[in-house]
């Protein structure tokens, strides 16, 4: 079952380009890397001590400006793609590491071409999860696979 989920998770975003194979785009795929630093909020009062959270992401995206489909014309300058991220939560012993895979969409806000909203929703795999005896402080993650999201301007 896990093998089917992994294959489906990788192939599913590719289905969104199914209508697009007949048209050749003037703009190639864009490869982007991101490095993010930040702090995590405590999910419970016994949450383990942690350092700075670090995440490294790699994305592949494509602009849909000259497309003939109605959705691309209405959204004007939309970019879609797929992102894979690797996270260090600042405490390897209790929180472990995370790997996320998310399709994303990025579009301009209002009529401003420079101000864009980037949003994505996908899945994340965590190396350390809650266990009553071995890891009692990490009550935030109780399963290996969880939802992952990103939203920023």
N, CA, C and O atoms as a DFTB+ gen file, in Angstrom:
612 C
 N C O
     1  1       0.820      -1.198       0.000
     2  2       0.000       0.000       0.000
     3  2       0.866       1.265       0.000
     4  3       0.549       2.237      -0.686
     5  1       1.961       1.250       0.772
     6  2       2.823       2.421       0.830
     7  2       3.459       2.719      -0.523
     8  3       3.627       3.882      -0.890
     9  1       3.814       1.665      -1.267
    10  2       4.410       1.881      -2.579
    11  2       3.433       2.558      -3.527
    12  3       3.821       3.437      -4.297
    13  1       2.148       2.149      -3.477
    14  2       1.138       2.765      -4.326
    15  2       0.937       4.229      -3.963
    16  3       0.771       5.070      -4.847
    17  1       0.949       4.542      -2.667
    18  2       0.785       5.926      -2.221
    19  2       1.932       6.795      -2.726
    20  3       1.701       7.911      -3.191
    21  1       3.148       6.303      -2.642
    22  2       4.304       7.064      -3.105
    23  2       4.266       7.325      -4.603
    24  3       4.545       8.439      -5.047
    25  1       3.927       6.314      -5.380
    26  2       3.844       6.467      -6.831
    27  2       2.725       7.441      -7.195
    28  3       2.914       8.309      -8.046
    29  1       1.566       7.303      -6.559
    30  2       0.450       8.208      -6.817
    31  2       0.797       9.636      -6.431
    32  3       0.417      10.577      -7.127
    33  1       1.512       9.804      -5.330
    34  2       1.867      11.139      -4.857
    35  2       2.825      11.836      -5.816
    36  3       2.773      13.058      -5.955
    37  1       3.685      11.092      -6.471
    38  2       4.624      11.671      -7.428
    39  2       3.945      11.937      -8.769
    40  3       4.212      12.961      -9.396
    41  1       3.079      11.044      -9.217
    42  2       2.456      11.167     -10.531
    43  2       1.281      12.140     -10.520
    44  3       1.011      12.762     -11.548
    45  1       0.579      12.297      -9.416
    46  2      -0.631      13.119      -9.362
    47  2      -0.423      14.552      -9.846
    48  3      -1.237      15.026     -10.638
    49  1       0.624      15.275      -9.416
    50  2       0.799      16.647      -9.922
    51  2       1.043      16.712     -11.429
    52  3       0.736      17.723     -12.059
    53  1       1.586      15.656     -12.007
    54  2       1.842      15.653     -13.435
    55  2       0.546      15.613     -14.244
    56  3       0.532      16.023     -15.404
    57  1      -0.532      15.127     -13.650
    58  2      -1.807      15.064     -14.346
    59  2      -2.356      16.448     -14.652
    60  3      -3.155      16.593     -15.576
    61  1      -1.956      17.459     -13.912
    62  2      -2.453      18.807     -14.141
    63  2      -1.916      19.395     -15.443
    64  3      -2.492      20.350     -15.964
    65  1      -0.845      18.857     -15.968
    66  2      -0.289      19.319     -17.231
    67  2      -0.833      18.521     -18.415
    68  3      -0.354      18.697     -19.535
    69  1      -1.805      17.660     -18.201
    70  2      -2.301      16.787     -19.253
    71  2      -2.893      17.566     -20.421
    72  3      -2.764      17.129     -21.564
    73  1      -3.537      18.702     -20.174
    74  2      -4.137      19.486     -21.253
    75  2      -3.095      20.311     -21.991
    76  3      -3.415      20.925     -23.009
    77  1      -1.902      20.344     -21.525
    78  2      -0.899      21.290     -21.990
    79  2       0.121      20.701     -22.952
    80  3       0.985      21.436     -23.431
    81  1       0.060      19.420     -23.255
    82  2       1.101      18.794     -24.047
    83  2       1.083      19.229     -25.514
    84  3       2.127      19.186     -26.165
    85  1      -0.044      19.640     -26.048
    86  2      -0.117      20.001     -27.452
    87  2       0.499      21.368     -27.735
    88  3       0.880      21.649     -28.871
    89  1       0.600      22.221     -26.717
    90  2       1.144      23.560     -26.916
    91  2       2.571      23.621     -26.376
    92  3       2.852      23.148     -25.275
    93  1       3.446      24.199     -27.151
    94  2       4.813      24.394     -26.694
    95  2       4.912      25.754     -26.023
    96  3       4.502      26.764     -26.594
    97  1       5.450      25.780     -24.825
    98  2       5.573      27.031     -24.087
    99  2       6.865      27.744     -24.470
   100  3       7.902      27.113     -24.675
   101  1       6.784      29.065     -24.564
   102  2       7.976      29.852     -24.865
   103  2       8.893      29.938     -23.647
   104  3      10.101      30.130     -23.786
   105  1       8.319      29.796     -22.463
   106  2       9.111      29.884     -21.241
   107  2       9.421      28.474     -20.728
   108  3       8.517      27.646     -20.619
   109  1      10.678      28.199     -20.415
   110  2      11.036      26.873     -19.893
   111  2      10.641      26.737     -18.420
   112  3      10.190      27.689     -17.783
   113  1      10.822      25.552     -17.920
   114  2      10.580      25.318     -16.490
   115  2      11.575      26.131     -15.669
   116  3      12.721      26.325     -16.073
   117  1      11.124      26.597     -14.523
   118  2      11.996      27.356     -13.637
   119  2      12.363      26.506     -12.433
   120  3      11.493      25.931     -11.779
   121  1      13.635      26.432     -12.148
   122  2      14.135      25.726     -10.976
   123  2      14.449      26.765      -9.903
   124  3      15.144      27.747     -10.164
   125  1      13.936      26.545      -8.702
   126  2      14.104      27.495      -7.608
   127  2      14.540      26.743      -6.364
   128  3      14.071      25.637      -6.095
   129  1      15.441      27.353      -5.609
   130  2      15.807      26.794      -4.304
   131  2      15.510      27.847      -3.239
   132  3      15.611      29.048      -3.492
   133  1      15.144      27.383      -2.050
   134  2      14.826      28.276      -0.942
   135  2      15.527      27.770       0.314
   136  3      15.660      26.564       0.521
   137  1      15.963      28.687       1.133
   138  2      16.495      28.346       2.447
   139  2      15.754      29.208       3.457
   140  3      15.785      30.435       3.364
   141  1      15.093      28.584       4.417
   142  2      14.276      29.314       5.388
   143  2      14.735      29.022       6.803
   144  3      15.090      27.890       7.130
   145  1      14.727      30.042       7.633
   146  2      15.023      29.926       9.054
   147  2      13.831      30.435       9.844
   148  3      13.140      31.353       9.401
   149  1      13.581      29.854      11.002
   150  2      12.466      30.329      11.823
   151  2      12.360      29.571      13.125
   152  3      13.134      28.653      13.397
   153  1      11.393      29.969      13.919
   154  2      11.120      29.314      15.185
   155  2       9.787      28.610      15.121
   156  3       8.872      29.056      14.427
   157  1       9.673      27.516      15.840
   158  2       8.417      26.781      15.942
   159  2       7.749      27.125      17.264
   160  3       8.413      27.304      18.284
   161  1       6.440      27.212      17.228
   162  2       5.690      27.398      18.468
   163  2       5.567      26.068      19.190
   164  3       5.603      25.004      18.572
   165  1       5.421      26.144      20.503
   166  2       5.218      24.925      21.293
   167  2       3.783      24.454      21.112
   168  3       2.845      25.249      21.182
   169  1       3.620      23.163      20.879
   170  2       2.273      22.623      20.707
   171  2       1.651      22.196      22.035
   172  3       0.433      22.045      22.130
   173  1       2.472      22.005      23.045
   174  2       1.982      21.645      24.370
   175  2       2.984      22.170      25.404
   176  3       4.086      22.581      25.041
   177  1       2.617      22.160      26.666
   178  2       3.481      22.757      27.685
   179  2       4.744      21.945      27.961
   180  3       5.712      22.505      28.475
   181  1       4.778      20.675      27.647
   182  2       5.968      19.837      27.846
   183  2       6.769      19.657      26.562
   184  3       7.565      18.724      26.453
   185  1       6.567      20.535      25.596
   186  2       7.249      20.415      24.312
   187  2       8.762      20.506      24.520
   188  3       9.216      21.335      25.310
   189  1       9.555      19.677      23.833
   190  2      11.006      19.670      24.062
   191  2      11.675      20.976      23.631
   192  3      11.171      21.699      22.772
   193  1      12.814      21.254      24.246
   194  2      13.607      22.429      23.869
   195  2      14.100      22.242      22.442
   196  3      14.378      21.123      22.009
   197  1      14.205      23.345      21.723
   198  2      14.619      23.262      20.328
   199  2      15.443      24.487      19.956
   200  3      15.396      25.520      20.624
   201  1      16.185      24.346      18.889
   202  2      16.967      25.453      18.339
   203  2      16.209      26.011      17.135
   204  3      15.022      25.738      16.955
   205  1      16.890      26.775      16.335
   206  2      16.321      27.380      15.142
   207  2      15.911      26.304      14.137
   208  3      16.660      25.355      13.906
   209  1      14.723      26.448      13.538
   210  2      14.281      25.528      12.500
   211  2      14.909      25.947      11.181
   212  3      14.965      27.135      10.863
   213  1      15.388      24.959      10.405
   214  2      16.000      25.218       9.107
   215  2      15.304      24.354       8.058
   216  3      15.017      23.181       8.297
   217  1      15.035      24.947       6.894
   218  2      14.423      24.190       5.813
   219  2      15.067      24.566       4.489
   220  3      15.306      25.741       4.213
   221  1      15.343      23.563       3.681
   222  2      15.881      23.732       2.347
   223  2      14.880      23.121       1.373
   224  3      14.525      21.950       1.505
   225  1      14.418      23.912       0.388
   226  2      13.420      23.452      -0.578
   227  2      13.926      23.622      -1.995
   228  3      14.674      24.551      -2.300
   229  1      13.509      22.714      -2.852
   230  2      13.784      22.791      -4.280
   231  2      12.450      22.707      -5.005
   232  3      11.627      21.839      -4.714
   233  1      12.241      23.621      -5.959
   234  2      10.969      23.685      -6.680
   235  2      11.198      23.694      -8.179
   236  3      12.209      24.197      -8.669
   237  1      10.241      23.129      -8.893
   238  2      10.177      23.191     -10.346
   239  2       8.837      23.813     -10.673
   240  3       7.801      23.300     -10.249
   241  1       8.834      24.923     -11.429
   242  2       7.596      25.620     -11.737
   243  2       7.527      26.076     -13.169
   244  3       8.525      26.082     -13.889
   245  1       6.321      26.461     -13.575
   246  2       6.087      26.882     -14.946
   247  2       5.050      27.996     -14.947
   248  3       4.003      27.876     -14.311
   249  1       5.343      29.089     -15.668
   250  2       4.383      30.181     -15.832
   251  2       3.383      29.823     -16.925
   252  3       3.722      29.158     -17.904
   253  1       2.154      30.273     -16.744
   254  2       1.078      29.991     -17.693
   255  2       0.512      31.304     -18.237
   256  3      -0.697      31.526     -18.172
   257  1       1.353      32.158     -18.759
   258  2       0.900      33.480     -19.220
   259  2       0.266      33.445     -20.607
   260  3      -0.745      34.110     -20.831
   261  1       0.829      32.696     -21.531
   262  2       0.325      32.727     -22.898
   263  2      -0.599      31.542     -23.201
   264  3      -0.785      31.188     -24.366
   265  1      -1.164      30.942     -22.190
   266  2      -2.008      29.770     -22.395
   267  2      -3.398      30.164     -22.890
   268  3      -3.889      31.259     -22.614
   269  1      -4.003      29.264     -23.609
   270  2      -5.338      29.505     -24.155
   271  2      -6.450      28.997     -23.239
   272  3      -7.621      29.301     -23.466
   273  1      -6.100      28.230     -22.211
   274  2      -7.138      27.733     -21.316
   275  2      -7.752      28.889     -20.539
   276  3      -7.077      29.868     -20.219
   277  1      -9.025      28.763     -20.246
   278  2      -9.750      29.839     -19.564
   279  2      -9.193      30.116     -18.172
   280  3      -9.096      31.273     -17.765
   281  1      -8.828      29.075     -17.443
   282  2      -8.329      29.284     -16.079
   283  2      -7.039      30.101     -16.077
   284  3      -6.840      30.931     -15.190
   285  1      -6.166      29.882     -17.049
   286  2      -4.900      30.624     -17.110
   287  2      -5.138      32.079     -17.512
   288  3      -4.441      32.976     -17.039
   289  1      -6.106      32.310     -18.370
   290  2      -6.413      33.679     -18.771
   291  2      -7.033      34.469     -17.620
   292  3      -6.729      35.649     -17.442
   293  1      -7.895      33.827     -16.842
   294  2      -8.555      34.518     -15.736
   295  2      -7.582      34.844     -14.593
   296  3      -7.706      35.887     -13.950
   297  1      -6.632      33.968     -14.346
   298  2      -5.706      34.176     -13.229
   299  2      -4.502      35.035     -13.610
   300  3      -3.797      35.503     -12.716
   301  1      -4.241      35.259     -14.871
   302  2      -3.240      36.212     -15.372
   303  2      -1.873      36.121     -14.687
   304  3      -1.642      36.748     -13.654
   305  1      -1.000      35.356     -15.259
   306  2       0.361      35.282     -14.748
   307  2       0.558      34.258     -13.650
   308  3       1.417      34.435     -12.787
   309  1      -0.213      33.202     -13.667
   310  2      -0.118      32.176     -12.632
   311  2       1.095      31.276     -12.883
   312  3       1.472      31.023     -14.028
   313  1       1.684      30.810     -11.813
   314  2       2.795      29.860     -11.885
   315  2       2.411      28.644     -11.053
   316  3       1.971      28.787      -9.912
   317  1       2.572      27.464     -11.607
   318  2       2.296      26.228     -10.881
   319  2       3.552      25.367     -10.905
   320  3       4.412      25.516     -11.773
   321  1       3.638      24.469      -9.935
   322  2       4.802      23.597      -9.893
   323  2       4.760      22.633      -8.731
   324  3       3.716      22.406      -8.120
   325  1       5.906      22.077      -8.444
   326  2       6.040      21.062      -7.403
   327  2       7.288      21.371      -6.588
   328  3       8.314      21.769      -7.140
   329  1       7.200      21.187      -5.274
   330  2       8.284      21.533      -4.365
   331  2       8.591      20.367      -3.434
   332  3       7.683      19.683      -2.961
   333  1       9.875      20.146      -3.177
   334  2      10.316      19.143      -2.203
   335  2      11.189      19.857      -1.178
   336  3      12.103      20.596      -1.545
   337  1      10.909      19.639       0.111
   338  2      11.648      20.322       1.162
   339  2      12.212      19.366       2.197
   340  3      11.642      18.306       2.458
   341  1      13.337      19.751       2.783
   342  2      13.997      18.984       3.837
   343  2      14.106      19.894       5.053
   344  3      14.659      20.990       4.954
   345  1      13.586      19.456       6.201
   346  2      13.517      20.307       7.396
   347  2      14.286      19.717       8.560
   348  3      14.255      18.509       8.796
   349  1      14.972      20.577       9.280
   350  2      15.596      20.254      10.555
   351  2      14.845      21.067      11.602
   352  3      14.896      22.296      11.575
   353  1      14.153      20.408      12.517
   354  2      13.286      21.088      13.479
   355  2      14.026      21.627      14.693
   356  3      13.397      22.204      15.580
   357  1      15.339      21.457      14.760
   358  2      16.123      22.042      15.842
   359  2      16.348      21.131      17.030
   360  3      16.989      21.542      17.997
   361  1      15.846      19.913      16.991
   362  2      16.062      18.936      18.051
   363  2      15.934      17.548      17.421
   364  3      14.836      16.996      17.342
   365  1      17.056      16.991      16.975
   366  2      17.024      15.729      16.250
   367  2      16.566      14.557      17.122
   368  3      15.945      13.619      16.622
   369  1      16.865      14.608      18.403
   370  2      16.529      13.495      19.293
   371  2      15.023      13.351      19.493
   372  3      14.501      12.237      19.430
   373  1      14.317      14.453      19.731
   374  2      12.877      14.384      19.997
   375  2      12.007      14.732      18.797
   376  3      10.927      14.162      18.642
   377  1      12.447      15.647      17.950
   378  2      11.627      16.104      16.830
   379  2      12.058      15.515      15.494
   380  3      11.239      15.382      14.584
   381  1      13.314      15.167      15.367
   382  2      13.805      14.541      14.143
   383  2      13.879      15.489      12.970
   384  3      14.084      16.692      13.134
   385  1      13.709      14.932      11.777
   386  2      13.758      15.671      10.526
   387  2      12.442      15.492       9.789
   388  3      11.645      14.620      10.132
   389  1      12.217      16.312       8.782
   390  2      11.012      16.190       7.970
   391  2      11.335      16.331       6.496
   392  3      12.253      17.055       6.113
   393  1      10.571      15.630       5.678
   394  2      10.666      15.727       4.233
   395  2       9.261      16.023       3.729
   396  3       8.322      15.295       4.052
   397  1       9.106      17.089       2.935
   398  2       7.780      17.459       2.440
   399  2       7.760      17.468       0.923
   400  3       8.771      17.742       0.275
   401  1       6.600      17.165       0.368
   402  2       6.375      17.195      -1.073
   403  2       5.036      17.879      -1.309
   404  3       3.998      17.425      -0.827
   405  1       5.075      19.002      -2.073
   406  2       3.861      19.796      -2.220
   407  2       3.749      20.403      -3.612
   408  3       4.703      21.014      -4.095
   409  1       2.599      20.246      -4.265
   410  2       2.343      21.056      -5.450
   411  2       2.032      22.484      -5.004
   412  3       1.479      22.682      -3.923
   413  1       2.377      23.474      -5.815
   414  2       2.133      24.853      -5.406
   415  2       1.523      25.661      -6.537
   416  3       1.568      25.276      -7.705
   417  1       0.951      26.794      -6.153
   418  2       0.437      27.766      -7.097
   419  2       0.878      29.145      -6.615
   420  3       0.834      29.436      -5.420
   421  1       1.301      29.989      -7.551
   422  2       1.751      31.337      -7.228
   423  2       1.091      32.280      -8.230
   424  3       1.183      32.077      -9.440
   425  1       0.430      33.305      -7.717
   426  2      -0.241      34.244      -8.613
   427  2      -0.123      35.664      -8.076
   428  3       0.026      35.869      -6.871
   429  1      -0.193      36.655      -8.986
   430  2      -0.087      38.045      -8.549
   431  2      -1.338      38.475      -7.786
   432  3      -2.454      38.069      -8.111
   433  1      -1.127      39.301      -6.773
   434  2      -2.250      39.850      -6.021
   435  2      -2.721      41.135      -6.682
   436  3      -1.917      41.993      -7.047
   437  1      -4.024      41.256      -6.831
   438  2      -4.636      42.444      -7.422
   439  2      -4.047      42.665      -8.819
   440  3      -3.999      41.720      -9.607
   441  1      -3.610      43.848      -9.142
   442  2      -3.013      44.098     -10.454
   443  2      -1.513      44.301     -10.362
   444  3      -0.868      44.619     -11.361
   445  1      -0.953      44.121      -9.181
   446  2       0.471      44.305      -8.944
   447  2       1.237      43.056      -9.377
   448  3       1.039      41.985      -8.802
   449  1       2.101      43.174     -10.371
   450  2       2.862      42.015     -10.853
   451  2       3.995      41.621      -9.909
   452  3       4.472      40.488      -9.965
   453  1       4.438      42.547      -9.036
   454  2       5.555      42.255      -8.141
   455  2       5.115      41.614      -6.834
   456  3       5.894      40.892      -6.211
   457  1       3.895      41.861      -6.414
   458  2       3.373      41.289      -5.169
   459  2       2.626      40.005      -5.512
   460  3       1.561      40.045      -6.128
   461  1       3.193      38.857      -5.107
   462  2       2.623      37.559      -5.465
   463  2       2.322      36.753      -4.217
   464  3       3.004      36.884      -3.200
   465  1       1.314      35.932      -4.300
   466  2       0.938      35.018      -3.228
   467  2       1.345      33.612      -3.635
   468  3       0.964      33.131      -4.702
   469  1       2.112      32.964      -2.791
   470  2       2.576      31.594      -3.027
   471  2       1.887      30.710      -1.997
   472  3       2.008      30.951      -0.796
   473  1       1.176      29.702      -2.446
   474  2       0.504      28.788      -1.528
   475  2       0.676      27.351      -2.008
   476  3       0.662      27.071      -3.207
   477  1       0.837      26.460      -1.054
   478  2       0.984      25.043      -1.393
   479  2       0.466      24.188      -0.248
   480  3       0.490      24.592       0.914
   481  1       0.003      23.010      -0.599
   482  2      -0.528      22.054       0.363
   483  2      -0.114      20.666      -0.098
   484  3      -0.315      20.306      -1.258
   485  1       0.463      19.888       0.805
   486  2       0.925      18.555       0.432
   487  2       1.103      17.675       1.652
   488  3       0.370      17.798       2.634
   489  1       2.072      16.796       1.583
   490  2       2.315      15.831       2.655
   491  2       3.750      15.955       3.152
   492  3       4.643      16.394       2.428
   493  1       3.946      15.554       4.410
   494  2       5.286      15.566       5.005
   495  2       5.520      14.248       5.735
   496  3       4.604      13.668       6.318
   497  1       6.755      13.798       5.687
   498  2       7.170      12.600       6.422
   499  2       8.077      13.044       7.561
   500  3       9.025      13.797       7.343
   501  1       7.790      12.580       8.781
   502  2       8.578      12.932       9.960
   503  2       9.328      11.702      10.457
   504  3       8.768      10.609      10.542
   505  1      10.601      11.897      10.783
   506  2      11.416      10.773      11.232
   507  2      11.167      10.412      12.696
   508  3      11.396       9.268      13.087
   509  1      10.704      11.357      13.509
   510  2      10.417      11.089      14.928
   511  2       8.981      11.470      15.229
   512  3       8.540      12.567      14.886
   513  1       8.256      10.575      15.864
   514  2       6.879      10.866      16.235
   515  2       6.660      10.532      17.705
   516  3       7.535       9.973      18.366
   517  1       5.502      10.878      18.196
   518  2       5.157      10.662      19.602
   519  2       5.114       9.164      19.929
   520  3       4.586       8.355      19.167
   521  1       5.680       8.832      21.074
   522  2       5.572       7.489      21.639
   523  2       5.551       7.653      23.149
   524  3       6.384       8.385      23.685
   525  1       4.628       7.000      23.865
   526  2       4.492       7.226      25.312
   527  2       5.763       6.952      26.122
   528  3       6.001       7.633      27.119
   529  1       6.589       5.972      25.720
   530  2       7.806       5.665      26.464
   531  2       9.058       6.266      25.830
   532  3       9.889       6.840      26.533
   533  1       9.203       6.142      24.502
   534  2      10.445       6.553      23.839
   535  2      10.516       8.050      23.513
   536  3      11.606       8.620      23.475
   537  1       9.371       8.687      23.277
   538  2       9.359      10.106      22.901
   539  2       8.092      10.776      23.444
   540  3       7.220      11.162      22.666
   541  1       7.980      10.918      24.770
   542  2       6.731      11.416      25.353
   543  2       6.505      12.922      25.200
   544  3       5.380      13.386      25.390
   545  1       7.537      13.698      24.863
   546  2       7.386      15.150      24.807
   547  2       6.876      15.658      23.457
   548  3       6.326      16.757      23.384
   549  1       7.046      14.898      22.417
   550  2       6.620      15.327      21.082
   551  2       5.167      14.923      20.845
   552  3       4.901      13.952      20.137
   553  1       4.242      15.651      21.423
   554  2       2.821      15.364      21.237
   555  2       2.270      15.987      19.960
   556  3       1.116      15.744      19.605
   557  1       3.065      16.776      19.273
   558  2       2.597      17.456      18.059
   559  2       2.483      16.499      16.879
   560  3       1.580      16.646      16.056
   561  1       3.383      15.520      16.781
   562  2       3.399      14.609      15.628
   563  2       3.136      13.200      16.130
   564  3       3.959      12.616      16.834
   565  1       1.972      12.656      15.758
   566  2       1.617      11.313      16.222
   567  2       1.640      10.277      15.103
   568  3       1.473       9.086      15.367
   569  1       1.844      10.707      13.859
   570  2       1.938       9.781      12.733
   571  2       3.174      10.143      11.897
   572  3       3.686      11.260      11.978
   573  1       3.630       9.207      11.115
   574  2       4.797       9.476      10.276
   575  2       4.467      10.458       9.155
   576  3       5.293      11.305       8.814
   577  1       3.267      10.353       8.577
   578  2       2.845      11.246       7.498
   579  2       1.839      12.258       8.035
   580  3       0.879      11.893       8.714
   581  1       2.069      13.538       7.722
   582  2       1.159      14.603       8.142
   583  2       0.952      15.567       6.965
   584  3       1.599      15.450       5.924
   585  1       0.042      16.511       7.157
   586  2      -0.171      17.571       6.177
   587  2       0.969      18.571       6.270
   588  3       1.529      18.793       7.343
   589  1       1.302      19.164       5.151
   590  2       2.287      20.248       5.109
   591  2       1.685      21.377       4.277
   592  3       0.982      21.130       3.297
   593  1       1.966      22.612       4.676
   594  2       1.475      23.745       3.901
   595  2       2.480      24.880       3.943
   596  3       3.317      24.957       4.842
   597  1       2.387      25.753       2.964
   598  2       3.208      26.955       2.887
   599  2       2.318      28.067       2.347
   600  3       1.505      27.855       1.446
   601  1       2.489      29.247       2.913
   602  2       1.757      30.421       2.453
   603  2       2.609      31.638       2.736
   604  3       2.928      31.918       3.892
   605  1       2.980      32.361       1.705
   606  2       3.760      33.579       1.909
   607  2       3.606      34.514       0.710
   608  3       3.161      34.107      -0.363
   609  1       3.981      35.767       0.916
   610  2       3.950      36.788      -0.144
   611  2       5.321      36.905      -0.763
   612  3       5.520      37.706      -1.676
